[in-house]
Amino acid sequence: MVEHLQHYGVISSKKVSEVMETIDRALFVPDGTPAYVDSPMAIGYNATISAPHMHATCLQLLEENLKPGMHALDVGSGTGYLTACLALMVGPQGRAVGVEHIPELANSSLKNIEKSAAAPLLKEGSLSIHVGDGREGWPEFAPYDAIHVGAAAPEIPQPLLDQLKPGGRMVIPVGNIFQDLKVVDKKEDGSISVRSETSVRYVPLTSRDAQLRGY
């Protein structure tokens, strides 16, 4: 899978390829689904796990903000796959926090992570998964050097901007029917710059009830 993404120019970073090779996606997708195909997959509760090329793209966009010792937030952590990748990048001195509003997904993600190479980080406490509304972020471990949002918001939630560290970067899909993957940089003076990286298609960042109803 990683070689395929390197071949097509999606992954150019050595660090991202190492992390994606270390965290086995097969441990995070539903049984019986092809783990290494480059497409998103349904994981129940009207949620999906993103395609590997999107995970690779987001990790590369955030790479400079995922150095050892840094803090990373994963909003809509789902299966826990990307949260585990973030945890591996920031290491035991860092902090990787996943927020998921479907309790069943949060619970199963912990089981997935326990089977993966990120298990020691979960045990030692530098990686954690919390049940909550990701639109509110997770203030306990803020500010964050890196924030990844795995669902499309109509606009960038203010709490996430507030919890982004000066010098930090957030990657978030924004839009309703037509969405862009936005790269949000907070400068040292606290000012914000936003650019569009690519057009994307994500499930909506919404309330638990709306998601379970099918939006």
Disulfide bonds with the S-S distance in Angstrom:
none
